[in-house]
Each structure stands twice: as C-alpha cells, then as structure tokens.
Amino acid sequence: MTETRQKAETKKGSDPENITPEEKKRLLIWGIKKTVVPAFIGAFFAIIFFLKFEYAKDVTWFSAFLLVILISYYVQRFTYSTMGVKVNEFEIKDWLYVEFMTIIFFMVSWTLLLNN
C-alpha cells in the first residue's frame, strides 16, 4: 500500500482493530437510536395522516412523502441532539438512511392503517 492510502484509511478510522470497546458500544447505541427514532416518527406521521385524511383521497403520495421528509428532518435534528447523538458527525449517507427509514415506516404503517 502506498503511504497516502494508509494515511487516508487511518484518518477515516476504518481500521476496526483500533476501536476501543467503549467506542464500539457508543457506535452500537448510536445505530440503534438511528433506527428506533425514524420508526416512531414514521408511525406517528402515519397515524396523523390516517386520522386527518382517513382513506387518502385528498392527498397525493408525493406531497405526503415530501411533507414527512421535511418535517422529520428537523424533528430528528432536535431529537438526536437531545439524546446525545452528535448530529455534527452525520454525513449525507446518515441523513439519507434515517429519512429512508422514516419513509419506509410511514408507508408500511399508513398502508396497514388504510387496510383495516
């Protein structure tokens, strides 16, 4: 390996041997929070949409997704910072992940509610 590549890899922290047990535990808890919070937010929005629009005749899917994405982004920024997750360390892929999870939980929950 070249010296530049080695420096880049150690800078990223991609070497799992250098991670301490405390860091592993922190990353595990951080990952759980990144999954649970979008689940609750998506289910909450599904209940709100079901109660407001009942059979979804007056709303388009695109506008529902856009509204959920925009509101959940700001809710998650506030929620994660109060839960001790460092929002400053979030990269674009992290935000895409949590928003994707929110939309998936929203779609599944709303579909189940609409099928009752």
N, C-alpha and C positions, 0 to 999 in steps of 0.2 A: 504494500500500500504506500501511496505517496504521503509525504508529511502533511500536505494541505488537507488531504482527505481524512487523515487521522485526527487533525485538529478540529475539522468540521464535525466529525462524529462525536468526539468527546464534548464539544461545545453544545451539541444538541442534547446530550445526556442519553444517547441511545444505547449506551453500554449498561445492560441490566446488572452486571456484577458490581457496579459502583453505587447502586441504590441501597440505602440503609433500610432496615426493617420498618423504621418509623415512616420513612418516605413511601414505602410500599403500602403501608396501612393508610396513609393520608391519600394516596392516589386511588386506593380501593374505595374509600369513603367518598371521595370526590366523584368517582364514577357512578356510585350508587345514587348520590344526590342528583347527578346529571340525568339519571333515568327516572327517578321517582317524581321529581318536580314536574317535568313535562307530562307525565302520566296524569297527575292530579289536575294540572291546568287544562289539558285536553279534555278530560272527563267533565270538568267544571263547565267549560265552554259548550260541550255537547248538551249538558242539562239545560244551560241557559238558552241555547238555540232551540231545543225541543220545546221548552216552556213558552218561548216567545213566538216561534214560527210553527209549532206543532208538526204539521205534515210537510213542511219545507216547500210550500207552493209559492211563497212570496220572496224567496231568496235564491240566488244562483250559487253554485258551488264555488266559483271563482271568488266572488265577493266574500263568502263565508271564510274561505281559506285566507284571503288577504287580511281580513279583519282579525282573525285568530293569530296570524303570524305577527302582525304589527303590535297588537296589544300584549301578546305573550312575550315578545322580545323585551319590552320594558318591564313587565312584571318579573321576568326571570332575572334581569339585571339587578333589580332591587332585592329579590328573594335570595339569590345566590350570595350577594354581599352580606346579607344579614345572617346567613347560615355558615359563614366562614369560608366560603369558596372564593378564591381570588379571581375575580372577574377580569382583572387586568391581564391575567395569563391566558385567557381564552383566545384561541386563534379562530380564523374563519371556519375551519373544519369543525370546531367545537360548537360554534353557533349554528352551523348548518345541521349538525347532529341533533342538538336539543330542539330546534324548530321542526325538523323532520319527525322526531319522536312526538312532539306536541300534535302535529297534524295527523299522524297515524292514530294516536289515541283519540283524538277528536273524531276522526272519520269512523273508527270502529265503534266508539261509544254512541255517537249520534245514529249510526246505522242500526245498532241494536235497539235503541230507543224508538226509532221510527218503525221497526218491525213488530213492536208489541201491539 
